[in-house]
């Protein structure tokens, strides 16, 4: 799942897990845990030193930096034979298509860019971080809308209207892909 902050990636990831039995891939991160988050639920929070040890131990398939923090995925998680779902930051799509060429990607495009911005504001982040994240939403959205090469990287695009029609569209899309695999 790809898309700007606040577009619903976590929501749809959890919906696919619940309705279709997919397993979520937990991202490893060095960022600070936020209020309401639990370690090892959606993310695995580690120190930079712990992440370095995982890299030295050959456990990390892919890592990237974003907004001053490092994020990573393990080989075990990415190359599982299970149906998995996870969120990814959009610039990583080019690397991911090389690492996992069979991956199916969904880009969530907000029907109204104001909605994800409001959802970000509702998180009550530090004002400096909020400003940076709002700029990132604009940069990300504008790049997606103007970069044809970026848009071509995604297998599917779903316009999130934040309603039950969008939920149905995502679930039906994933079901159809599962049927095509069999």
Helices and strands as residue ranges (DSSP letters): E 2-3, H 9-20, E 23-24, E 27-29, E 43-45, H 48-56, E 60-66, E 69-74, H 75-78, E 84-85, G 90-92, H 93-99, E 106-110, H 113-121, H 127-146, H 148-152, E 156-160, H 164-181
